[in-house]
């Protein structure tokens, strides 16, 4: 399948126009005219992931985080970008476009927490007037209701849903919760939105020390899975969707991609 045609499929799943304005998304490395038969999904396009992709004969790496974020003045070895170009491996990065999209990172987190009747914590800049039908309420983060649940029970629920062995927890653990909010990755920017939405639980990847103190002071239970651990589970559902939409391509999940931090 030509990469140019595949880009249309990727944009249909997570439209780039909904990405945050500060973000750098889309095809960041590669030739649109090349054919793609094998693709590898990951969070970060590290050296190890690139080697995995080359060994598996992949012409495309779909890396959630942008492999190029700020302007480059030179591309030299041994950077991942240089080595990808040298190997003829394209790199596509959806990042916040996937955060906003239905079925993306934040919807997966919302499901892990057990939220229903969800809405965006902060509407997308591209939502509202002029948005395509059904996209008016797209945005970053999610907030929603949940069946009354003991806050302490949510730890086991989230660990099982995300496939992690531990969480960083802050705030009250007593009592029940009926409203929850989520933010994939770094949750600082949406903490105020979660508090205004009267969320009693906030699931995210990471939160700074003083933000955790603030959340606890506001009576919000914070569950942090580590940055990319809050995003990685979404790759499984993304792989399933892309396999159905572009069956000409073999879609695989990286086996070496993992969060740089571990809790021992």
GIFENUR-V947771 format. One record per residue. RES is the residue in one letter. PSI is psi in whole degrees, -180 to 180 (999 if undefined). OMEGA is omega in whole degrees, -180 to 180 (999 if undefined). Layout:
# GIFENUR-V947771
<<RES;PSI;OMEGA> <RES;PSI;OMEGA>>
This chain:
# GIFENUR-V947771
<<X;131;179> <X;139;180> <X;-35;180> <X;-40;178> <X;-38;180> <X;-33;179> <X;-34;178> <X;-39;178> <X;-44;180> <X;-38;-180> <X;-28;177> <X;-34;179> <X;-43;-179> <X;85;-176> <X;125;-177> <X;-23;-179> <X;-16;179> <X;-3;178> <X;154;176> <X;147;-175> <X;-28;-179> <X;-9;-171> <X;164;176> <X;101;-171> <X;167;177> <X;-157;179> <X;111;-177> <X;-21;177> <X;134;173> <X;170;-177> <X;118;-179> <X;-23;-176> <X;-8;-178> <X;155;178> <X;147;179> <X;126;176> <X;-24;180> <X;136;-180> <X;148;-179> <X;131;-180> <X;137;179> <X;174;173> <X;-48;-178> <X;130;178> <X;78;179> <X;174;176> <X;-42;-179> <X;-40;179> <X;-41;179> <X;-41;177> <X;-40;177> <X;-44;180> <X;-44;180> <X;-40;180> <X;-29;-180> <X;2;179> <X;29;-179> <X;134;175> <X;-10;-177> <X;136;169> <X;122;174> <X;102;-178> <X;121;-178> <X;-50;179> <X;139;179> <X;129;178> <X;-20;172> <X;121;-178> <X;-48;178> <X;170;-178> <X;139;178> <X;138;175> <X;-17;176> <X;152;176> <X;107;-177> <X;161;175> <X;154;7> <X;35;-178> <X;155;179> <X;-41;180> <X;-46;179> <X;-46;-176> <X;-33;177> <X;-44;178> <X;-44;-180> <X;-37;-178> <X;-7;-178> <X;28;179> <X;122;178> <X;152;177> <X;124;180> <X;135;-174> <X;112;-178> <X;-32;178> <X;-118;-173> <X;-17;173> <X;-36;178> <X;-29;176> <X;-40;-176> <X;-36;-170> <X;147;174> <X;135;-179> <X;4;-179> <X;-160;-172> <X;-43;-176> <X;-33;175> <X;-36;177> <X;-41;177> <X;-41;179> <X;-41;178> <X;-37;179> <X;-35;179> <X;-19;-180> <X;29;-179> <X;147;174> <X;165;179> <X;49;-175> <X;156;173> <X;165;-179> <X;139;174> <X;-38;178> <X;116;-178> <X;146;178> <X;149;177> <X;-25;-179> <X;-1;179> <X;-180;180> <X;-143;-177> <X;130;179> <X;-4;179> <X;154;177> <X;154;179> <X;131;-180> <X;-6;-177> <X;6;-175> <X;-31;-174> <X;10;-180> <X;148;178> <X;-180;-178> <X;141;179> <X;168;176> <X;149;172> <X;145;-178> <X;178;-180> <X;160;174> <X;151;175> <X;139;-178> <X;125;-177> <X;142;176> <X;132;-177> <X;-38;-179> <X;-30;-179> <X;-22;-177> <X;-26;180> <X;-51;179> <X;-38;-180> <X;-47;-177> <X;-41;179> <X;-43;179> <X;-43;-177> <X;-36;-178> <X;-7;179> <X;35;179> <X;160;-177> <X;-11;-178> <X;158;176> <X;152;168> <X;129;-174> <X;136;176> <X;157;178> <X;-175;-175> <X;143;177> <X;0;178> <X;157;175> <X;-180;-179> <X;165;178> <X;143;178> <X;-9;178> <X;130;180> <X;159;178> <X;153;-180> <X;154;173> <X;116;179> <X;143;177> <X;-131;-180> <X;123;-172> <X;1;-173> <X;-45;-175> <X;-24;-176> <X;3;180> <X;-44;179> <X;-38;178> <X;-41;179> <X;-41;179> <X;-43;179> <X;-31;180> <X;2;179> <X;33;175> <X;138;178> <X;-18;178> <X;139;179> <X;113;179> <X;126;-179> <X;-174;179> <X;-50;-179> <X;153;179> <X;138;-179> <X;159;-177> <X;-54;-176> <X;-26;175> <X;-36;176> <X;-39;177> <X;-41;180> <X;-45;179> <X;-46;180> <X;-40;179> <X;-32;180> <X;1;179> <X;18;-179> <X;128;175> <X;123;-178> <X;131;175> <X;116;-179> <X;125;-176> <X;-2;-166> <X;148;-166> <X;-65;-174> <X;-18;175> <X;-25;178> <X;-10;-176> <X;-27;-168> <X;-36;-178> <X;-28;-180> <X;-22;180> <X;-31;-180> <X;-48;179> <X;-33;177> <X;-42;178> <X;-42;180> <X;-42;-179> <X;-43;-179> <X;-33;177> <X;-34;179> <X;-37;-176> <X;-30;-179> <X;70;-177> <X;-12;178> <X;-19;-178> <X;138;174> <X;118;-176> <X;126;-179> <X;150;175> <X;136;178> <X;141;177> <X;-9;-178> <X;-12;180> <X;126;179> <X;161;178> <X;140;-179> <X;-19;180> <X;146;169> <X;156;176> <X;122;-175> <X;999;999>>
